[in-house]
């Protein structure tokens, strides 16, 4: 049960910023996790992260994710993680935990999260939505800033 709590804790850190240093066993696990997932798996993982983030008090009013949907997303993501660790990448997971500890899992699933986010960000609608920010920038302020930076050289 302690290992299960560790795995759950590691997965909760997946969405947090930061980078973990990876060793050879974590690298092997990362390669296995990424190569063993489908586009559908990665979207399910992103849906789970979105559902979890939508629980934040400041974000919840912007989302229609229900507690039942959040639970379903969590269950689906848990099945994917369980399949990856206990079946598809069992040997790599075992070696990574044995020789490098919980940080190996953390670093592997951080990479998996980044790959999944890359899939999401590659969608033209998402790219357009993120790209819309520049239309609200004050061009004169940015130009002044650029000149200030150039003057420091």
TORPA-4810 file (N, C-alpha, C, O; in nm, 3 decimals):
<nodes>
NODE_1_0.082_-0.120_0.000_0.000_0.000_0.000_0.086_0.126_0.000_0.048_0.227_-0.058_X
NODE_2_0.203_0.120_0.066_0.290_0.237_0.068_0.332_0.274_-0.073_0.334_0.392_-0.108_X
NODE_3_0.366_0.173_-0.155_0.407_0.200_-0.293_0.292_0.262_-0.371_0.315_0.351_-0.453_X
NODE_4_0.168_0.216_-0.346_0.053_0.274_-0.414_0.039_0.421_-0.377_0.011_0.504_-0.464_X
NODE_5_0.057_0.454_-0.251_0.049_0.594_-0.208_0.159_0.676_-0.274_0.137_0.791_-0.312_X
NODE_6_0.275_0.618_-0.288_0.386_0.686_-0.354_0.352_0.712_-0.500_0.375_0.822_-0.551_X
NODE_7_0.296_0.612_-0.568_0.261_0.627_-0.709_0.154_0.734_-0.726_0.164_0.817_-0.817_X
NODE_8_0.053_0.733_-0.640_-0.051_0.836_-0.647_0.010_0.973_-0.624_-0.026_1.069_-0.693_X
NODE_9_0.100_0.984_-0.530_0.167_1.111_-0.504_0.250_1.156_-0.622_0.251_1.274_-0.657_X
NODE_10_0.319_1.063_-0.683_0.401_1.095_-0.800_0.313_1.145_-0.914_0.347_1.243_-0.981_X
NODE_11_0.201_1.080_-0.935_0.111_1.120_-1.042_0.052_1.258_-1.016_0.029_1.334_-1.110_X
NODE_12_0.027_1.289_-0.891_-0.028_1.422_-0.862_0.076_1.530_-0.892_0.040_1.645_-0.919_X
NODE_13_0.202_1.495_-0.889_0.308_1.589_-0.921_0.329_1.605_-1.071_0.397_1.698_-1.115_X
NODE_14_0.270_1.515_-1.150_0.290_1.517_-1.294_0.254_1.652_-1.354_0.322_1.702_-1.443_X
NODE_15_0.145_1.710_-1.305_0.098_1.836_-1.361_0.171_1.957_-1.305_0.150_2.069_-1.352_X
NODE_16_0.255_1.936_-1.205_0.326_2.048_-1.145_0.452_2.080_-1.223_0.512_1.993_-1.286_X
NODE_17_0.491_2.205_-1.218_0.611_2.249_-1.289_0.735_2.194_-1.220_0.732_2.157_-1.103_X
NODE_18_0.843_2.191_-1.296_0.970_2.147_-1.241_1.025_2.034_-1.324_0.956_1.977_-1.408_X
NODE_19_1.149_2.002_-1.300_1.205_1.890_-1.373_1.279_1.800_-1.277_1.347_1.846_-1.185_X
NODE_20_1.262_1.674_-1.300_1.331_1.576_-1.218_1.450_1.525_-1.296_1.445_1.513_-1.419_X
NODE_21_1.558_1.495_-1.225_1.672_1.439_-1.294_1.647_1.290_-1.313_1.600_1.221_-1.222_X
NODE_22_1.678_1.241_-1.429_1.650_1.102_-1.461_1.780_1.026_-1.476_1.880_1.077_-1.526_X
NODE_23_1.775_0.902_-1.430_1.887_0.812_-1.448_1.857_0.716_-1.561_1.756_0.729_-1.629_X
NODE_24_1.944_0.621_-1.580_1.932_0.528_-1.691_1.803_0.446_-1.681_1.740_0.420_-1.784_X
NODE_25_1.762_0.406_-1.561_1.641_0.326_-1.546_1.516_0.411_-1.568_1.418_0.364_-1.626_X
NODE_26_1.519_0.535_-1.522_1.407_0.627_-1.549_1.398_0.654_-1.698_1.287_0.663_-1.752_X
NODE_27_1.510_0.667_-1.766_1.510_0.688_-1.911_1.447_0.568_-1.983_1.368_0.584_-2.076_X
NODE_28_1.482_0.448_-1.938_1.423_0.327_-1.997_1.272_0.325_-1.974_1.194_0.294_-2.064_X
NODE_29_1.231_0.360_-1.852_1.089_0.364_-1.821_1.018_0.470_-1.904_0.909_0.446_-1.956_X
NODE_30_1.079_0.585_-1.917_1.019_0.693_-1.996_0.998_0.648_-2.141_0.891_0.669_-2.198_X
NODE_31_1.099_0.588_-2.200_1.086_0.540_-2.338_0.972_0.440_-2.350_0.894_0.444_-2.445_X
NODE_32_0.963_0.351_-2.253_0.858_0.249_-2.256_0.720_0.314_-2.241_0.627_0.281_-2.315_X
NODE_33_0.707_0.406_-2.145_0.577_0.471_-2.121_0.532_0.545_-2.246_0.418_0.530_-2.289_X
NODE_34_0.620_0.624_-2.304_0.582_0.703_-2.421_0.550_0.613_-2.540_0.452_0.636_-2.610_X
NODE_35_0.630_0.510_-2.562_0.606_0.423_-2.678_0.488_0.329_-2.658_0.435_0.275_-2.755_X
NODE_36_0.446_0.310_-2.534_0.335_0.218_-2.506_0.199_0.288_-2.500_0.098_0.224_-2.474_X
NODE_37_0.197_0.417_-2.525_0.071_0.489_-2.520_0.026_0.530_-2.659_0.106_0.559_-2.748_X
NODE_38_-0.104_0.533_-2.674_-0.164_0.576_-2.799_-0.204_0.722_-2.788_-0.199_0.780_-2.680_X
NODE_39_-0.242_0.781_-2.900_-0.294_0.918_-2.899_-0.416_0.925_-2.807_-0.434_1.024_-2.736_X
NODE_40_-0.497_0.823_-2.809_-0.616_0.818_-2.723_-0.577_0.816_-2.575_-0.640_0.884_-2.493_X
NODE_41_-0.473_0.740_-2.540_-0.424_0.738_-2.402_-0.379_0.877_-2.359_-0.410_0.922_-2.248_X
NODE_42_-0.306_0.944_-2.448_-0.254_1.076_-2.414_-0.367_1.178_-2.397_-0.361_1.263_-2.309_X
NODE_43_-0.469_1.170_-2.481_-0.584_1.258_-2.466_-0.657_1.228_-2.335_-0.699_1.321_-2.266_X
NODE_44_-0.671_1.104_-2.301_-0.735_1.068_-2.172_-0.658_1.127_-2.055_-0.717_1.175_-1.959_X
NODE_45_-0.525_1.124_-2.064_-0.442_1.179_-1.958_-0.460_1.331_-1.949_-0.467_1.386_-1.839_X
NODE_46_-0.467_1.397_-2.064_-0.490_1.542_-2.068_-0.628_1.575_-2.013_-0.643_1.672_-1.939_X
NODE_47_-0.728_1.495_-2.047_-0.862_1.517_-1.994_-0.862_1.506_-1.841_-0.928_1.584_-1.772_X
NODE_48_-0.786_1.409_-1.789_-0.777_1.393_-1.644_-0.712_1.517_-1.581_-0.760_1.568_-1.480_X
NODE_49_-0.603_1.565_-1.641_-0.537_1.685_-1.587_-0.631_1.805_-1.593_-0.638_1.883_-1.498_X
NODE_50_-0.703_1.820_-1.705_-0.798_1.930_-1.718_-0.907_1.919_-1.611_-0.941_2.017_-1.546_X
NODE_51_-0.960_1.799_-1.594_-1.063_1.778_-1.493_-1.013_1.812_-1.353_-1.085_1.872_-1.274_X
NODE_52_-0.891_1.772_-1.324_-0.834_1.803_-1.193_-0.814_1.952_-1.175_-0.845_2.007_-1.069_X
NODE_53_-0.762_2.018_-1.278_-0.740_2.163_-1.268_-0.871_2.240_-1.258_-0.877_2.346_-1.196_X
NODE_54_-0.975_2.186_-1.319_-1.104_2.255_-1.317_-1.168_2.254_-1.179_-1.269_2.321_-1.157_X
NODE_55_-1.112_2.179_-1.086_-1.164_2.177_-0.950_-1.120_2.300_-0.870_-1.177_2.327_-0.764_X
NODE_56_-1.021_2.372_-0.918_-0.971_2.491_-0.847_-1.082_2.596_-0.838_-1.154_2.619_-0.936_X
NODE_57_-1.096_2.659_-0.724_-1.203_2.756_-0.701_-1.205_2.868_-0.805_-1.313_2.916_-0.841_X
NODE_58_-1.090_2.911_-0.852_-1.084_3.021_-0.947_-1.111_2.976_-1.091_-1.136_3.059_-1.178_X
NODE_59_-1.105_2.847_-1.116_-1.125_2.794_-1.249_-1.262_2.726_-1.262_-1.321_2.725_-1.370_X
NODE_60_-1.311_2.671_-1.155_-1.437_2.596_-1.157_-1.552_2.669_-1.225_-1.628_2.607_-1.300_X
NODE_61_-1.569_2.801_-1.203_-1.682_2.868_-1.270_-1.669_2.872_-1.423_-1.768_2.897_-1.491_X
NODE_62_-1.551_2.847_-1.476_-1.530_2.849_-1.621_-1.551_2.713_-1.685_-1.546_2.700_-1.808_X
NODE_63_-1.574_2.612_-1.604_-1.581_2.475_-1.653_-1.717_2.413_-1.622_-1.781_2.447_-1.522_X
NODE_64_-1.758_2.324_-1.708_-1.881_2.249_-1.683_-1.852_2.105_-1.641_-1.941_2.020_-1.644_X
NODE_65_-1.729_2.078_-1.602_-1.692_1.943_-1.560_-1.765_1.912_-1.429_-1.752_1.984_-1.329_X
NODE_66_-1.840_1.805_-1.432_-1.914_1.764_-1.312_-1.826_1.672_-1.227_-1.728_1.616_-1.277_X
NODE_67_-1.860_1.655_-1.100_-1.784_1.560_-1.017_-1.786_1.419_-1.076_-1.688_1.345_-1.064_X
NODE_68_-1.896_1.381_-1.138_-1.906_1.248_-1.198_-1.811_1.236_-1.318_-1.745_1.134_-1.336_X
NODE_69_-1.806_1.340_-1.399_-1.714_1.339_-1.513_-1.569_1.335_-1.464_-1.486_1.263_-1.520_X
NODE_70_-1.539_1.414_-1.360_-1.404_1.417_-1.304_-1.365_1.278_-1.254_-1.253_1.232_-1.276_X
NODE_71_-1.459_1.212_-1.187_-1.432_1.077_-1.136_-1.407_0.980_-1.252_-1.319_0.895_-1.244_X
NODE_72_-1.485_0.993_-1.358_-1.468_0.907_-1.475_-1.332_0.930_-1.541_-1.265_0.835_-1.581_X
NODE_73_-1.292_1.058_-1.553_-1.162_1.091_-1.611_-1.049_1.035_-1.525_-0.949_0.984_-1.576_X
NODE_74_-1.066_1.046_-1.394_-0.964_0.995_-1.302_-0.953_0.844_-1.312_-0.843_0.789_-1.313_X
NODE_75_-1.066_0.777_-1.320_-1.066_0.631_-1.335_-0.996_0.589_-1.464_-0.916_0.495_-1.464_X
NODE_76_-1.028_0.657_-1.573_-0.966_0.624_-1.701_-0.815_0.645_-1.698_-0.739_0.561_-1.746_X
NODE_77_-0.771_0.757_-1.641_-0.627_0.785_-1.630_-0.559_0.682_-1.540_-0.449_0.637_-1.569_X
NODE_78_-0.626_0.645_-1.431_-0.569_0.545_-1.339_-0.550_0.411_-1.410_-0.449_0.344_-1.388_X
NODE_79_-0.644_0.374_-1.493_-0.631_0.248_-1.568_-0.511_0.252_-1.664_-0.440_0.153_-1.681_X
NODE_80_-0.492_0.368_-1.725_-0.378_0.383_-1.817_-0.247_0.372_-1.740_-0.157_0.299_-1.780_X
NODE_81_-0.238_0.445_-1.630_-0.115_0.442_-1.549_-0.090_0.302_-1.495_0.023_0.253_-1.498_X
NODE_82_-0.194_0.239_-1.446_-0.180_0.104_-1.393_-0.132_0.008_-1.502_-0.044_-0.074_-1.478_X
NODE_83_-0.191_0.018_-1.622_-0.149_-0.066_-1.734_-0.002_-0.043_-1.768_0.074_-0.137_-1.790_X
NODE_84_0.037_0.085_-1.771_0.175_0.118_-1.806_0.274_0.064_-1.704_0.374_0.002_-1.740_X
NODE_85_0.247_0.087_-1.576_0.342_0.047_-1.471_0.340_-0.103_-1.446_0.446_-0.164_-1.431_X
NODE_86_0.221_-0.162_-1.441_0.211_-0.302_-1.400_0.212_-0.403_-1.514_0.235_-0.522_-1.491_X
NODE_87_0.189_-0.357_-1.637_0.183_-0.451_-1.750_0.283_-0.413_-1.858_0.384_-0.481_-1.877_X
NODE_88_0.254_-0.305_-1.930_0.333_-0.271_-2.048_0.481_-0.244_-2.016_0.570_-0.283_-2.091_X
NODE_89_0.505_-0.177_-1.905_0.642_-0.136_-1.869_0.681_-0.192_-1.732_0.754_-0.127_-1.656_X
NODE_90_0.633_-0.309_-1.702_0.653_-0.368_-1.568_0.802_-0.380_-1.532_0.843_-0.337_-1.424_X
NODE_91_0.881_-0.437_-1.621_1.023_-0.456_-1.592_1.093_-0.322_-1.573_1.171_-0.304_-1.479_X
NODE_92_1.066_-0.227_-1.662_1.128_-0.095_-1.653_1.083_-0.023_-1.525_1.163_0.045_-1.461_X
NODE_93_0.956_-0.038_-1.489_0.905_0.025_-1.367_0.971_-0.034_-1.243_1.011_0.038_-1.152_X
NODE_94_0.983_-0.165_-1.243_1.046_-0.234_-1.131_1.191_-0.191_-1.114_1.235_-0.159_-1.003_X
NODE_95_1.265_-0.190_-1.224_1.406_-0.148_-1.217_1.420_-0.002_-1.175_1.506_0.032_-1.094_X
NODE_96_1.335_0.084_-1.231_1.342_0.226_-1.198_1.316_0.250_-1.051_1.388_0.326_-0.986_X
NODE_97_1.213_0.185_-0.997_1.183_0.201_-0.854_1.293_0.142_-0.767_1.333_0.201_-0.666_X
NODE_98_1.342_0.025_-0.806_1.444_-0.044_-0.727_1.575_0.035_-0.722_1.634_0.050_-0.615_X
NODE_99_1.620_0.084_-0.836_1.751_0.145_-0.843_1.752_0.297_-0.832_1.855_0.356_-0.797_X
NODE_100_1.639_0.361_-0.861_1.638_0.508_-0.861_1.528_0.570_-0.777_1.526_0.691_-0.758_X
NODE_101_1.437_0.488_-0.727_1.335_0.538_-0.637_1.219_0.607_-0.708_1.205_0.603_-0.830_X
NODE_102_1.135_0.670_-0.624_1.012_0.732_-0.675_1.037_0.843_-0.776_0.952_0.869_-0.861_X
NODE_103_1.151_0.909_-0.768_1.178_1.018_-0.863_1.184_0.967_-1.006_1.160_1.042_-1.100_X
NODE_104_1.217_0.840_-1.023_1.219_0.781_-1.157_1.079_0.779_-1.216_1.060_0.812_-1.334_X
NODE_105_0.981_0.742_-1.135_0.842_0.745_-1.183_0.800_0.888_-1.214_0.738_0.915_-1.317_X
NODE_106_0.834_0.978_-1.124_0.797_1.118_-1.142_0.853_1.171_-1.274_0.780_1.231_-1.352_X
NODE_107_0.980_1.150_-1.298_1.041_1.204_-1.420_0.982_1.139_-1.545_0.965_1.206_-1.647_X
NODE_108_0.951_1.010_-1.540_0.894_0.941_-1.655_0.755_0.995_-1.688_0.722_1.016_-1.804_X
NODE_109_0.675_1.017_-1.585_0.540_1.065_-1.610_0.537_1.215_-1.639_0.441_1.264_-1.699_X
NODE_110_0.638_1.287_-1.598_0.650_1.428_-1.641_0.671_1.433_-1.792_0.609_1.513_-1.861_X
NODE_111_0.758_1.347_-1.841_0.783_1.343_-1.986_0.655_1.300_-2.058_0.619_1.358_-2.160_X
NODE_112_0.589_1.199_-2.007_0.464_1.153_-2.067_0.362_1.268_-2.071_0.295_1.288_-2.172_X
NODE_113_0.352_1.343_-1.962_0.262_1.459_-1.959_0.300_1.563_-2.063_0.213_1.622_-2.127_X
NODE_114_0.430_1.585_-2.080_0.476_1.681_-2.182_0.444_1.634_-2.322_0.405_1.713_-2.408_X
NODE_115_0.460_1.505_-2.347_0.427_1.450_-2.479_0.276_1.465_-2.504_0.234_1.505_-2.612_X
NODE_116_0.197_1.434_-2.402_0.052_1.449_-2.416_0.015_1.595_-2.439_-0.072_1.624_-2.522_X
NODE_117_0.079_1.687_-2.368_0.052_1.830_-2.388_0.095_1.873_-2.529_0.030_1.958_-2.590_X
NODE_118_0.201_1.815_-2.579_0.246_1.845_-2.715_0.140_1.807_-2.817_0.117_1.879_-2.914_X
NODE_119_0.076_1.691_-2.795_-0.034_1.650_-2.882_-0.146_1.754_-2.878_-0.199_1.794_-2.982_X
NODE_120_-0.181_1.797_-2.759_-0.289_1.894_-2.740_-0.253_2.027_-2.804_-0.335_2.087_-2.874_X
NODE_121_-0.132_2.075_-2.781_-0.088_2.205_-2.832_-0.075_2.204_-2.984_-0.081_2.310_-3.047_X
NODE_122_-0.058_2.087_-3.043_-0.047_2.076_-3.188_-0.180_2.092_-3.260_-0.183_2.107_-3.382_X
NODE_123_-0.289_2.088_-3.186_-0.421_2.107_-3.247_-0.434_2.250_-3.296_-0.406_2.343_-3.221_X
NODE_124_-0.476_2.270_-3.421_-0.485_2.406_-3.475_-0.573_2.501_-3.393_-0.540_2.619_-3.379_X
NODE_125_-0.684_2.451_-3.340_-0.772_2.537_-3.260_-0.703_2.583_-3.131_-0.716_2.698_-3.089_X
NODE_126_-0.629_2.491_-3.070_-0.557_2.525_-2.946_-0.445_2.625_-2.978_-0.427_2.723_-2.906_X
NODE_127_-0.372_2.600_-3.085_-0.264_2.691_-3.126_-0.318_2.831_-3.151_-0.258_2.930_-3.109_X
NODE_128_-0.431_2.838_-3.220_-0.493_2.967_-3.248_-0.535_3.038_-3.119_-0.513_3.158_-3.103_X
NODE_129_-0.593_2.962_-3.027_-0.637_3.022_-2.900_-0.518_3.076_-2.820_-0.527_3.185_-2.763_X
NODE_130_-0.408_3.002_-2.816_-0.289_3.051_-2.746_-0.226_3.167_-2.820_-0.173_3.259_-2.757_X
NODE_131_-0.230_3.165_-2.951_-0.169_3.270_-3.030_-0.243_3.401_-3.025_-0.188_3.505_-3.064_X
NODE_132_-0.365_3.400_-2.979_-0.446_3.521_-2.975_-0.398_3.625_-2.875_-0.441_3.740_-2.882_X
NODE_133_-0.312_3.588_-2.783_-0.266_3.680_-2.681_-0.193_3.800_-2.740_-0.207_3.912_-2.691_X
NODE_134_-0.117_3.778_-2.845_-0.036_3.886_-2.900_-0.120_4.002_-2.954_-0.070_4.114_-2.966_X
NODE_135_-0.245_3.977_-2.987_-0.330_4.085_-3.036_-0.367_4.184_-2.925_-0.419_4.292_-2.952_X
NODE_136_-0.339_4.148_-2.800_-0.369_4.236_-2.687_-0.244_4.306_-2.633_-0.254_4.388_-2.541_X
NODE_137_-0.128_4.276_-2.688_-0.006_4.340_-2.643_0.001_4.485_-2.693_-0.049_4.518_-2.800_X
NODE_138_0.064_4.568_-2.612_0.091_4.707_-2.651_0.223_4.706_-2.727_0.330_4.692_-2.667_X
NODE_139_0.216_4.721_-2.857_0.333_4.712_-2.944_0.439_4.815_-2.905_0.558_4.786_-2.909_X
NODE_140_0.397_4.935_-2.868_0.492_5.040_-2.831_0.571_5.001_-2.706_0.692_5.024_-2.699_X
NODE_141_0.505_4.941_-2.607_0.575_4.897_-2.486_0.677_4.788_-2.518_0.787_4.788_-2.463_X
NODE_142_0.640_4.696_-2.607_0.732_4.589_-2.645_0.850_4.643_-2.724_0.963_4.597_-2.707_X
NODE_143_0.826_4.738_-2.807_0.934_4.800_-2.884_1.031_4.871_-2.791_1.152_4.860_-2.807_X
NODE_144_0.977_4.945_-2.694_1.063_5.015_-2.597_1.145_4.915_-2.518_1.264_4.937_-2.492_X
NODE_145_1.083_4.805_-2.480_1.154_4.701_-2.406_1.266_4.642_-2.491_1.378_4.622_-2.442_X
NODE_146_1.238_4.614_-2.617_1.339_4.559_-2.708_1.458_4.654_-2.722_1.573_4.610_-2.724_X
NODE_147_1.430_4.780_-2.732_1.537_4.880_-2.742_1.619_4.885_-2.614_1.741_4.899_-2.618_X
NODE_148_1.552_4.873_-2.500_1.623_4.873_-2.371_1.716_4.754_-2.362_1.830_4.767_-2.317_X
NODE_149_1.669_4.639_-2.403_1.752_4.518_-2.400_1.870_4.532_-2.495_1.982_4.496_-2.460_X
NODE_150_1.846_4.584_-2.614_1.952_4.603_-2.714_2.057_4.702_-2.664_2.175_4.687_-2.694_X
NODE_151_2.015_4.802_-2.589_2.107_4.904_-2.538_2.203_4.848_-2.433_2.309_4.905_-2.409_X
NODE_152_2.165_4.738_-2.371_2.250_4.676_-2.268_2.369_4.602_-2.326_2.460_4.565_-2.252_X
NODE_153_2.370_4.579_-2.453_2.481_4.504_-2.516_2.603_4.587_-2.531_2.705_4.540_-2.581_X
</nodes>
